[in-house]
Amino acid sequence: MSRPTFAQIDFDVLSSNLRVVRDLCPKSKVMAVVKADAYGHGAVLACKALSDADAFAVASIDEALLLRNADCTHPICILSGFGDREELELLAQYSLTPVIHSSTQLEVLSHVNLTRRIDVWVKIDSGMHRLGFPGESLPTVLQQLRAHPAIGAIRLISHLANAEDTSDHYTTAQLNAFRQSCAGHNCELSLANSAGLVAWPETHMDWVRPGIMLYGVSSLPERNAAELGLRPAMTFRSAVIAVKQLKQGDRIGYGGSWTCPEAMSVAVIACGYGDGYPRHAVSGTPVLICGRRAPVVGRISMDLLSVDLRRHQDVTVGTPAVLWGAGLPVEEVARWVGTNAYQLLCSVTARVPRI
Ligand SMILES: *Cc1c(COP(=O)(O)O)cnc(C)c1O
C-alpha cells in the first residue's frame, strides 16, 4: 500500500493570490519569488500558475536553470547573484538577471568578456546588514557598471529587515535610506517583500517582490491570510492508518513523553519528520480530522504521529487528515512549533508527492 501522504498544491489559488498582489499595488511590476522550490510548492508548476508575474526570483543559478529548462521565458532574477566567472557566463547564456551585491562580483565582472548583454540588479544595504553595498558607494559602483560593455539595464534593490512589525520605525528608516541612496540615478527600484507590500505602501516603488503571500500566508501577526484575501496554496494531507484503544496510564511513542490520563482512543497518522512535519511539534499542536482540530500527543516519529481522539467519534482507518493548509493555516501550526510558516512550507521533503 502506498502512503496516503501528499501535498496538494492548488494552482488556481496561486494565481488568485497573485491577483491580490496586483490589486494592492496596481502600479508596480511583480517579481514573484519562487526560491527554495517555490517555498516547497514545486517551482516549475508554481511558475506556470504565476505566469502573469512580470519576473521571477530565485536564490541560485541552479534554481534558475531548472526553470529555463522547463521553458520558462520570463526574466529571472538571481537574488544572490553569481560566484565566479563560469556562473557569470552561464547566466548570460541563459538571459538571467543577477543581483550584484559585492565588490568581489564587480571584480569578476571586470575580467570577463560576455558575449551577450545582461541586465543587473544592484543591491544596496539599507539596514538589513546582510547582502549589499553601502549606499555611499553606489555612485562608484554605477560608474563601473555603466562603463562595462556587457551591462544592459541597471536596477536597484534592497531588502527590509522587519516589515512584519507595523510599529517598527526601522522600516521607515530603511525606506528613507534607500530613497536617499538611489536619488538622481534614474533607475527602477525595488524594496518590498510581502510584509512591505501589505503594510507599507510607500515601499511599493517600481517592482514588488512577494514570496510568502503568493503561497497564501500572512506575514503580519495582526492580520490573517483570509482577511487579506489570501488562500493557502498547499494543503499537506495524510490519513489515519490505525486507531488504538488505550488505557489510563499508557504511554505514547518514543520516550513515553505523553501518558493517557484516562481510557481513550488515539489515531496514528502516516506523517512524520521524514515528510517534513516538524519533530519538535509539542503535544497539543492541532491536526485537522474530519474538519475539526485534534491535538498531537507524544513525540513525532519519522513516519508517524499520534493524535488524541477523545473529542472525535467516527474516526477509522482511512479517515483523511490535514497537517496544514485548507482549514488549518500553516501560521497556526508554526506558532505551536515555535517557528514560522516559511520554514514549515520549505521543509516538506522530497518523498512527499506534490499533487
Ligand atoms: C525571500 C525574499 C523575498 C520574498 O520575501 P517574502 O517575505 O516571502 O515575501 C523578497 N526579496 C528577497 C531579497 C528575498 O530574499
The ligand as an SDF file (V2000), in Angstrom:
LIG
                    3D

 15 15  0  0  0  0  0  0  0  0999 V2000
   12.8240   35.7610    0.0130 C   0  0  0  0  0  0  0  0  0  0  0  0
   12.9320   37.1480   -0.4590 C   0  0  0  0  0  0  0  0  0  0  0  0
   11.7770   37.8990   -0.7730 C   0  0  0  0  0  0  0  0  0  0  0  0
   10.3840   37.4020   -0.5190 C   0  0  0  0  0  0  0  0  0  0  0  0
   10.0900   37.5490    0.8490 O   0  0  0  0  0  0  0  0  0  0  0  0
    8.6290   37.1840    1.4520 P   0  0  0  0  0  0  0  0  0  0  0  0
    8.7210   37.5880    2.8670 O   0  0  0  0  0  0  0  0  0  0  0  0
    8.4770   35.7170    1.2690 O   0  0  0  0  0  0  0  0  0  0  0  0
    7.6430   37.9590    0.6670 O   0  0  0  0  0  0  0  0  0  0  0  0
   11.9580   39.1430   -1.3250 C   0  0  0  0  0  0  0  0  0  0  0  0
   13.2010   39.6620   -1.5300 N   0  0  0  0  0  0  0  0  0  0  0  0
   14.3290   38.9810   -1.1980 C   0  0  0  0  0  0  0  0  0  0  0  0
   15.6520   39.5960   -1.4300 C   0  0  0  0  0  0  0  0  0  0  0  0
   14.2300   37.7130   -0.6460 C   0  0  0  0  0  0  0  0  0  0  0  0
   15.3390   37.0520   -0.3110 O   0  0  0  0  0  0  0  0  0  0  0  0
  1  2  1  0
  2  3  1  0
  2 14  2  0
  3  4  1  0
  3 10  2  0
  4  5  1  0
  5  6  1  0
  6  7  2  0
  6  8  1  0
  6  9  1  0
 10 11  1  0
 11 12  2  0
 12 13  1  0
 12 14  1  0
 14 15  1  0
M  END
$$$$
